[in-house]
Amino acid sequence: SIANNSASQRAIPVWLRIGAGYLQSRTKTLNAGASDTVAFPAWTASPLGLLAVRCSTALAGDTIPSNDTVSTTVTVTARIDAALTSILAPAGTLDSGTVITPQVMVTNNSSRPESIPVRLAIDAGYQQYGFILLAAGASDTLDFPAWTATPVGILPIEANASLAGDQDPANDTARSTVTVIRHIDAAAIAIIAPAGNLDSGTTVTPVCRIANNGTGTVDIPVRL
């Protein structure tokens, strides 16, 4: 914010310095006795630490230079934030007994690389932990040990990122569900009899072999 204390309209050059890496200038025209704000190009907070901030006017012929400069400081700290972006697998509807590799998407919103601990729970019978190393601003998938789809029903899934010092816990958790249905599969495996060469008139008890590949006890109709 600057002021024109002159007796007439002036175009006032303004300089802004932040630390050692940012120096920008703008010119603001103000009527006599007026004040206004001056916006500068965007600055990305870096490096870490306490940085001096100095704003100064450079009006030619200024007769009171003692009020041409204001100074302050800004402290830049490391941003720490891991986000559990989504649960990729398991998802949808699965036959019971299906083997799935659980997978989640994790994002490192921090201003530095982080090794992010992640927990994944599926219903009451599956809970696993993993780590993923991500660069600042990066996202990637994290796989967990295989899970066998069981029991039958709609199962809750919860994934949590637990980065120490996380500044935004609201994005640390993702939840979803997976539906497990009873697997039903009857298979005809082989015809055992009759087989080969038989004399006409031979009496044979036809036999075939079948299998229940499902996950429950069922009565299987068989036609030969």
Buried (B, 14 or more C-beta within 10 A) or exposed (E): EBEBBBEEEBEBBBBBBBBEEBEBEBEBEBEEEBEEEBEBEEBEBEEEEEBEBBBBBBBEEBEEEEEBEEEEEEEBEEEBBBBBBBBBBBBEEBBBBBEBEBBBBBBBBBBEEBEBBBBBBBBEEBEBEBEBEBEEEBBBEBBBEEBEBBEBEEBEBBBBBBBEEBEEEEBBBBEBBBBBBBBEEBEEEEEEEEEEEEEEEEEEEEEEEEEBEBBEEEEEEEEE
